[in-house]
């Protein structure tokens, strides 16, 4: 199967048409010298248009997806022979290099914020939890797609383990890769989703890909898979999960590394 062929023959679905439209806008808006999903929306007119349409898209998709339908899943024979690594392929931090050298034995996932029981979970502890495997299609805003098999722990299990406090609305993922190439945390990759997507059954913290441990280029030891959204939402090198009532206080205030640079916060497909 060619992963770039639309799910249905003939006319594109509204989500596929939106993806093509978003790709065209991003491609014409200029670029930043960064790898992977790196087309930044720099033109103010385009950014304003995206901001206006995001509200309509989010509202319409929330109406359609209120009952948590699954993203399409595939079979082993559909796996793409080549799966590009979006974004960075190796964090530059010395701390990450040390963890990688030790095969992530000392790595911990911090879970904090608006939770009743903050957690510090090892990779072994995450792997001991009930897991989920899924073969899904990854759609990048640049226009390429690939199908991969992901294994990990449902994010809902981690959140339930920590217990949400009243007022919790968003889950923020703080990562190890510094795409901004700055000396402070403002360049660190981060992403956020709301609780509806956080508790979707296909939203997992993946530690495995195609039957093996997650490769470094794809976000080892842990990455987010939120299958109903575009590739830039699939945060890699996740180090901390923060539950919050808002995200406006973080960095550029838009809820994600690329969102701060003009992309939509809700990248639904």
KAURNOR-V97571 format. One record per pair of residues at least 12 apart in sequence whose ideal C-beta (glycine too) atoms are under 8 Angstrom apart, sorted by the first residue. I is the first residue (numbers start at 0). J is the second residue. Records with the same first field share a line. If there is no record, write none. Layout:
I: J / J
This chain:
0: 73 / 76 / 77 / 146
2: 77 / 79 / 136 / 144 / 145 / 146
3: 143 / 144
6: 71
14: 60 / 267 / 268
15: 268
17: 56 / 268
18: 138 / 140 / 229 / 268
19: 142
21: 49 / 140 / 229 / 263
22: 140 / 141 / 142
24: 40 / 45 / 48 / 49
25: 38 / 39 / 40 / 140 / 141 / 262
26: 38 / 141 / 142
27: 42 / 45
28: 40 / 41 / 42 / 45 / 46 / 261
29: 41 / 42
31: 260
33: 86 / 87 / 178
34: 86 / 87 / 88
35: 83 / 84 / 85 / 86 / 87 / 88 / 139
36: 85 / 86 / 139 / 140 / 141 / 229 / 230 / 231 / 257
37: 86 / 141
38: 140 / 141
39: 257 / 260 / 261
40: 260 / 261 / 262
41: 261
45: 261
46: 261
49: 261 / 262 / 263
50: 263
52: 263
53: 263 / 264 / 265
56: 263 / 265 / 267
57: 265 / 267
60: 265 / 267
61: 195
64: 227
67: 195 / 198 / 199 / 200
69: 200 / 201 / 226
70: 135 / 136 / 201 / 226 / 227
71: 135 / 136
72: 133 / 134 / 135
73: 134 / 135 / 136 / 146
74: 134
75: 134 / 148
77: 134 / 146
78: 134 / 146 / 147 / 148 / 209
79: 145 / 146 / 147
81: 145
82: 137 / 145 / 146 / 147 / 208 / 209 / 217
83: 139 / 143 / 145
84: 214 / 216 / 217
85: 137 / 139 / 230 / 231 / 233
86: 176 / 178 / 188 / 231 / 235
87: 176 / 177 / 178 / 188 / 235 / 236
88: 215 / 216
89: 215 / 216
90: 175 / 176 / 177 / 236
91: 176 / 177
92: 175 / 177
94: 175
95: 175 / 236
98: 220
99: 215 / 219
103: 122 / 219 / 220
104: 121 / 122
106: 121 / 122 / 220
107: 119 / 120 / 121
108: 120 / 121 / 122 / 125 / 157 / 204 / 221 / 237 / 238 / 239 / 240
109: 238 / 239 / 240
110: 157 / 158 / 160 / 161 / 239 / 240 / 242
111: 161 / 239 / 240 / 241 / 242
112: 167 / 171 / 241 / 242 / 243
113: 163 / 164 / 165 / 166 / 167 / 242 / 243 / 244
114: 158 / 161 / 162 / 163 / 164 / 167 / 242
115: 161 / 162 / 163 / 164
116: 160 / 161 / 162
117: 161
118: 157 / 160 / 161
120: 157
122: 206 / 220 / 221
125: 151 / 152 / 157 / 204 / 206 / 221
126: 152 / 206
128: 152 / 156 / 157
129: 152 / 153 / 156
130: 150 / 151 / 152
131: 150 / 151 / 152 / 153 / 200 / 201 / 203
132: 148 / 149 / 150 / 207
133: 148 / 149 / 201 / 203 / 224 / 226
134: 146 / 147 / 148 / 149
135: 147 / 149 / 201 / 224 / 226
137: 230 / 233
138: 229 / 230 / 268
139: 229 / 230 / 231
140: 229 / 230 / 231 / 262 / 266
147: 208 / 209
148: 208 / 209 / 210
149: 203 / 205 / 207 / 208 / 224
150: 203 / 205 / 206 / 207 / 208
151: 203 / 204 / 205 / 206 / 207 / 221 / 224
152: 203 / 204 / 206
153: 200 / 202 / 203 / 204
154: 170 / 197 / 198 / 202 / 203 / 204 / 223 / 240
155: 197 / 198 / 200 / 202
157: 204 / 240
158: 170 / 197 / 198 / 242
161: 242
163: 194 / 242
164: 242
166: 244
167: 194 / 242 / 243 / 244
168: 193 / 194 / 243 / 244 / 245
169: 191 / 192 / 193 / 194 / 242 / 243 / 244 / 245 / 246 / 254
170: 191 / 192 / 193 / 194 / 197 / 240 / 241 / 242 / 243
171: 189 / 190 / 191 / 240 / 241 / 242 / 243 / 246 / 249 / 254
172: 189 / 190 / 191 / 223 / 234 / 237 / 239 / 240 / 241
173: 187 / 189 / 237 / 238 / 239 / 240 / 241
174: 187 / 188 / 189 / 190 / 234 / 235 / 236 / 237 / 238
175: 187 / 188 / 236 / 238
176: 188 / 235 / 236
178: 256
179: 256
184: 250
185: 250
187: 256
188: 234 / 235 / 236 / 256
189: 234 / 249 / 250 / 255 / 256
190: 223 / 231 / 232 / 234 / 254 / 255 / 256
191: 243 / 246 / 249 / 254 / 255 / 264
192: 223 / 225 / 228 / 232
196: 225 / 227 / 228
199: 225 / 226 / 227
201: 224 / 225 / 226 / 227
202: 223 / 224 / 225 / 226
203: 223 / 224
204: 221 / 222 / 223 / 224 / 237 / 240
205: 218 / 221 / 222 / 223 / 224
206: 219 / 220 / 221
217: 235
218: 233 / 234 / 235 / 236 / 237
219: 236
221: 236 / 237
222: 234 / 235 / 236 / 237
223: 235 / 237
227: 267 / 268
228: 265 / 266 / 267 / 268
229: 266 / 267 / 268
231: 255 / 256 / 257 / 262 / 266
232: 255 / 266
